[in-house]
Amino acid sequence: MLIEKPMQPLVALAFWVLCQALGDFLTSQPEFEGNMKVNMNIIVGGTDDILDDILSAARTVRKEMKNIFESVETETLQKMDICVCLSGNISKYYPKSGIYQARYYSKAKKFMVYVHFSSNEWNSKKTESVSKFLKMYKDYLMELSDIIKTKTTKYKPDFDSRCYEDGIKSVFENLKMMLGLNLVMEDMIGKIVKVKVDRKLGSAHPDYPEHIYPINYGYIEGIIAPDGEEQDVYILGVDKAVDEYEGELIAVIKRDDDEEEKWVIAPIGIKFTVEEIEEAVRFQEKYFKSHIEML
């Protein structure tokens, strides 16, 4: 069962009560033998815009956990159910963010737990809030290692804490790659970045010689973009070819039909309008459905 839409107060209460009442029944069914199956249910209470970004990050965590742990073989723990509660109307049942009602069902070989995030954890800065959510969630999942070990030992002492913890670390290392832009953008706004230019102003595209670059275009070493490559950057306000350039980050170009995102930098203190940026990058962005977010 997956609930990801904002819940009305009575619906949230009914769902919460149902989970408590049916916990033993739902976990008493026979499970498959072999690999570990991770299931993440997400309860979203409230309609704050910030929850959309956190929910997106939570979905990504869920996908990565399923991928990482599907190859883990363990007899003691064959299924792990995590109920993630994201603030809102269900908050009243949990006084603060944390781990609640961790249970192990030996017959079903299943571990079930609630991980709650209070609404007061978030602020108006979306990227900062998403980063905080990911850090908190990783810490809670790592904390579960000892909890699972304690609860399963008297039945079967074969739970591999190190394997579990390595899996969690891998999940969040992968997230750094996939969400690289989102995780660093808050810290990069208005800062000076150094770009290595591999497509100089006036140079031709290596595969399409008829394509001439009207601006300098390069990348930032060490910053990974959502596509897994180093972050690409358009350089505006520089009228000569350069090998590298330090400038102020002023905008990000997001593509609706492609996973790549581009940063835009300019000389310190020089301002550009959205229309001016659109014109400068049209030579390449015209092939995509993209929009510009000013920083």
C-alpha positions, 0 to 999 in steps of 0.5 A: 500500500502506498499513500503519497497524496496529502491526507485529510485529518480523519483519513490520516487518523483512520490509516494510522489506526488501521496500521496499528490494528492490522500490524500483526495480521499483515506480518503473519503471512508466509514470505518468500525464502531468499533475498531481502525485500524492502518496502517503503510506504510514505504517508504525507500529511499536509500540503506544504510545497516543501513536501513535494521536494522531500517526497521526490527524494523519498521516492528516490531513496525507496528505489535505491534501497530496493535495488541495493538490497534485492541481492542481499540473502538472509534467512532472518530478515526477508522483508523490511517494511518502513513507514515514512511519515512526513509531518502534517496531520499524523504528527500528533501521534509522534511527539518528535522526529525519530524511530517508532514501533520497531517490531520483528515478526519471527514467523514472517521473518519481517521487520516493521518500523515507523520513521517520523519527520516532524513538520518543524524540521523544514524551512522555506529553503527547499534544497536545505530541507531536502538535504536535511531530510536525506541526512536524517533518514540515513542516520535513522536507517543506520540506527536501525542496524542495532535495533534489528540486531537486538530484536532478531538475535534471540530467534536467529543470530545471522543478521549481518549488521555490516552488510546492512550498513554497507547497503545503506551507505551505498544507497546514499552514495548513489543519491549523491551522484543522482541528486548532485545538483540539488544537494549542492545548489543551496551552498553554491548560490551566489558563489564563485565557481571555477570552470574548465572550458572544453568547448571554447567560444568560436570552436566547432563541435567535435562531432558536428563541425557546422556547430560553432559555439557562440559562448564558452562552455565547460564543466566544474570538476568534482561536482556531479550533475543529475546525469552522473557526469561533471556539471556543465556550465555556460559562461556568459559575458566573456567575449574571448575564448578561454581555457578556464574561468571563474565566475558567479553562479547566476542561474540553472537551466532545467530540462523537462525532457532530459536529465541534464541540467546546465549552470550559468555563470557570469563575471562577478556583479554582472547581471543578465535577464532571463531573456538574455540568458535564453538568447545566449544559450538558444544555440543548444537549448533550442533542441530541448524543452527547458526553463531557466531558474534565476538564483 
